[in-house]
Amino acid sequence: MINFLSRLFIRDRENLSDPAVRRAYGILCGCVGVGLNLLLFCGKLLAGILSGSIAVTADAFNNLSDAGSSVVTLLGFKLASQAPDRGHPFGHGRMEYISGLVVSMIIILMGVELGKNSVEKIFRPQAVAFSPLVAAILAVSICVKLYMALYNRSVGRRIHSAAMSAIALDSLSDCLATAAALLGAAAGAWGLQIDGWCGAVVAAFILWSGVQAARETINPLLGQPPSQEYVEQLRAVVLAHPEITGVHDLIVHDYGPGRRILSLHAEVSATGDILALHDVVDEAERELNETMGCLATIHMDPVVSGDRLTEETRERIAAMVRLIDPGISIHDFRMVPGPVHTKVIFDAEVPYHCPLRDQEVKNRILTGVQALDASWSAVVEVEKSYV
């Protein structure tokens, strides 16, 4: 259905890099979600009244909250599409993440309330009526929610939307929750009063999905590294220029889908024509903007190439640094000869999983350089990787 509706209402629907297309997909899925959840609410409420099941009735109101979540998602996509202004020069793209966080909070609140009602039902069980109509309504609900989970996950992955991924996860947990409600109602027909326990299981599913959805939206708000796939794609664009021999110190700022600002250092020959190299870097920045939809700033790092002594020294020190921790790498390496000592100057990039503190890493590198050659005097800057 989503594919059919997208063909009807979304122009250039395959151009997912276009913010207008992303917004159209978000609005379309949100509208479909509101309609389906309202229909499920009405059906489950009827089933809950007919059966007297707290689990079924609570599941109905869970669908009503899901309709509200879809409205919040719609609002988030609408607000995120606003153009940059004086107060928000990087745009409003993070409103999409905020809407996903609001959705997760609604889910958690509903789970808490359902849990309280279920505990009361456990201590004060009531008879549950069951009929083929109730079973049919709940079975159809499971199928509809599974479809919603599939299309939200599919579209969320295509347009890289954390908010839609949160909705997909919530829909999947709803399938399990409705199955638990169906089990409780069916057991009541056999005289087993487990409706309250099934309601508690439903509440647990809802809480779990709410926490998972919150994690999906909080991480980009706090600031998370880009995916390895994104980094490799970016490196491929920059290193496609033969004048650029290396890339490091990559920093990516995410202001919402399609609103990334990044900076990086590009290694170029120290003996090259600086004006020509500047044109190469400008071209790389333009290509990153066109192919990856990001605003890039590239700093040129001149490196000595073709000098055998410098290259051999760099390799020796790099091998020594890897003995401290295999994840540590060095860059911006240069040698400055002096009358007594030769300075070896470089940056050491330390991964976050390294158990050593930065100062301890630095001390070990300084000691290691001295052990390699007493005539070397190391100047080392220790830094963390942002990717």
Order of alpha helices (4+ residues) and beta strands (2+ residues): alpha-alpha-alpha-alpha-alpha-alpha-alpha-alpha-beta-beta-alpha-beta-alpha-beta-beta-alpha-beta
